[in-house]
Each structure stands twice: as structure tokens, then as C-alpha cells.
Amino acid sequence: MTFNVAAGAYDRFMGRYSVLLSPQMADLAGVAAGQRILDVGCGPGSLTAELVARTGSENVAAVDPSTSFVDAASSRYPDVDVRQASAESLPFEDGRFDAALAQLVVHFMTDPVRGIGEMARVTRPDGVVAACVWDHAGGKGPLALFWDAARELDPSVADESQLPGVREGHLAELFGQAGLRDVRSTVLSADLEHPSFEAWWAPFEEGVGPAGAYLAGLAPERRAGLRERCRAALPDGPFTIIARAWAARGEV
Ligand SMILES: C[S@@+](CC[C@H](N)C(=O)[O-])C[C@H]1O[C@@H](n2cnc3c(N)ncnc32)[C@H](O)[C@@H]1O
């Protein structure tokens, strides 16, 4: 389970980008004061924080299958209803929420249509379901440079470009298959400046997500080779990593 890691490691590796998506996702779903909102695949709570700021802890619920992330989100937001669950089987009654959001989660669902369908089930009629996933297939996700280097060293590497929703238009297709109507797509941006190569690289060594797990599974000399290849592709000083995500919203 590549997300069975400490919350701090996630924050340093992926949270540094996902926190920039959160206000854009809340805007996309039209989250406003007083609405009841569900955060699906909340992780340690990048999006949860934005939802709490907009509608109050008592109106936010969050789920994640990872024990360490559920513990972290519960302690960071003690008044939010945080539960251990997967999108494919949400522990809520029909129509409980005004909106259900999944930020960087659909590509990890074992059954994305069922997961999005569950998000629709727990959302009231005319409510909103919204999701985003990195553009891993188009090469504009934040891990593109890492996976390019890994592929150069091993063309058979299983990168994240084949996952559901990561190619243009696929997320909206999945929304349609899950029965949502008026589905609209957009692109979100979380481009981020990194002060140095070390600051960018160090979190890769913490074993988070498919990239962290891949690196951790390499023999030491292959790990060093991958690091050097990334090093050669980046400048010394501050540089910006492009981080674009496909997003979709639909109505129930
Ligand atoms: C990249 S993280 C995103 C976390 C958070 N939403 C954010 O924006 O930082 C992916 C999250 O999806 C969760 N996840 C994986 N499979 C899931 C599923 N089937 N249903 C719900 N969440 C899932 C993982 O445990 C992890 O917390």
C-alpha cells in the first residue's frame, strides 16, 4: 500500500502540489458556506483544509483507505467526520451531501466508475461531483521528469500514464459512465518553484505513491543512476516544475 506512509512524508512529496489544487477544486464544485461536502481520498487533508475554511468543520466529511492518513486528518481536523473507507463503498446514506470531491484519487480507484457512482449516490439531486487527476499521460504532471528518466533507464517501467483518468478527456468519460449529467472538463495548474535539486528530490526517497515505491524497490546503484539522470535534466538553482491536472465536474 503505497499510501501507508507518514502524513509529513506525503505533505513533502505530493502535498506541496496538491495544496495548490485545493482552492481550484473547491471553486470548480462551487463550494460555499453552509454546504455539506464530502472529501473522498482525503489523504492527510490538503483539500479538507480548504473545505473547512469555506463551509466549517461540522459540514465536512472525509474518507480514505489509508490508516495513517485517516489518523492524520482526524487529528488535524478533530471536528470533521473522518472515516476509513474507499470511494467504491462509501459509508453514507443517499443524498447526504451537496457535493462530493475527489482530488488526485480517481486514478487509484480499483473501480473508478463505481467510485464516481458512489460519490453521485451520496450527493443530493442537482448536487455536484468533481474530481481531478494529474496529466500523467500528456507529460504535464509533476512527476513527468522522474518517470521520463526512469523510462530511459528501463523502457518496461510501469509508470502512471496508463491509469484511469490521466489522459485528456478520460475523466469526463468516466463521469458520463457513472451517470452524471452536464459534465464539464477543465485543466487545473499547480506549477511550483523548487529552490534546489535536493529540495525537489529528497521527498522521492520517502516511499510515497507509485513513484516513491518504485524508487524504494530499486537496487542502490540503479537508484543512484536514476537520481543522476534527474539531476542532469534540471538546473542547479530555482526551477519550476509544471503540474497540470485534468478536472471534471458533473451534476447528479
Ligand atoms: C495522491 S493522494 C491525494 C490525497 C489528497 N486528496 C490530496 O489532494 O492531497 C491519493 C489518495 O487516494 C487514496 N485512495 C487510494 N485508493 C482509493 C480509493 N479506492 N478510494 C478512496 N481513496 C483512495 C490514497 O489513500 C491517498 O490518500
The ligand as an SDF file (V2000), in Angstrom:
LIG
                    3D

 27 29  0  0  0  0  0  0  0  0999 V2000
   -2.4190   11.4450   -4.2610 C   0  0  0  0  0  0  0  0  0  0  0  0
   -3.3010   11.1350   -2.7910 S   0  0  0  0  0  0  0  0  0  0  0  0
   -4.4470   12.5150   -2.7320 C   0  0  0  0  0  0  0  0  0  0  0  0
   -4.7380   12.9600   -1.3140 C   0  0  0  0  0  0  0  0  0  0  0  0
   -5.4970   14.2650   -1.1850 C   0  0  0  0  0  0  0  0  0  0  0  0
   -6.7990   14.1810   -1.8160 N   0  0  0  0  0  0  0  0  0  0  0  0
   -4.7060   15.4140   -1.7620 C   0  0  0  0  0  0  0  0  0  0  0  0
   -5.2080   16.0900   -2.6550 O   0  0  0  0  0  0  0  0  0  0  0  0
   -3.5790   15.6490   -1.3010 O   0  0  0  0  0  0  0  0  0  0  0  0
   -4.3400    9.7880   -3.2160 C   0  0  0  0  0  0  0  0  0  0  0  0
   -5.2060    9.3470   -2.0640 C   0  0  0  0  0  0  0  0  0  0  0  0
   -6.2050    8.4400   -2.5510 O   0  0  0  0  0  0  0  0  0  0  0  0
   -6.3860    7.4380   -1.5720 C   0  0  0  0  0  0  0  0  0  0  0  0
   -7.0220    6.2980   -2.2370 N   0  0  0  0  0  0  0  0  0  0  0  0
   -6.4530    5.2840   -2.9150 C   0  0  0  0  0  0  0  0  0  0  0  0
   -7.3880    4.4500   -3.3850 N   0  0  0  0  0  0  0  0  0  0  0  0
   -8.5880    4.9540   -3.0190 C   0  0  0  0  0  0  0  0  0  0  0  0
   -9.9490    4.5450   -3.1850 C   0  0  0  0  0  0  0  0  0  0  0  0
  -10.2600    3.4290   -3.8610 N   0  0  0  0  0  0  0  0  0  0  0  0
  -10.9160    5.2970   -2.6370 N   0  0  0  0  0  0  0  0  0  0  0  0
  -10.6160    6.4270   -1.9560 C   0  0  0  0  0  0  0  0  0  0  0  0
   -9.3540    6.8670   -1.7700 N   0  0  0  0  0  0  0  0  0  0  0  0
   -8.3540    6.1330   -2.2800 C   0  0  0  0  0  0  0  0  0  0  0  0
   -4.9920    7.1850   -1.0280 C   0  0  0  0  0  0  0  0  0  0  0  0
   -5.0010    6.5340    0.2150 O   0  0  0  0  0  0  0  0  0  0  0  0
   -4.4570    8.6130   -0.9630 C   0  0  0  0  0  0  0  0  0  0  0  0
   -4.7460    9.2220    0.2640 O   0  0  0  0  0  0  0  0  0  0  0  0
  1  2  1  0
  2  3  1  0
  2 10  1  0
  3  4  1  0
  4  5  1  0
  5  6  1  0
  5  7  1  0
  7  8  2  0
  7  9  1  0
 10 11  1  0
 11 12  1  0
 11 26  1  0
 12 13  1  0
 13 14  1  0
 13 24  1  0
 14 15  1  0
 14 23  1  0
 15 16  2  0
 16 17  1  0
 17 18  1  0
 17 23  2  0
 18 19  1  0
 18 20  2  0
 20 21  1  0
 21 22  2  0
 22 23  1  0
 24 25  1  0
 24 26  1  0
 26 27  1  0
M  CHG  2   2   1   9  -1
M  END
$$$$
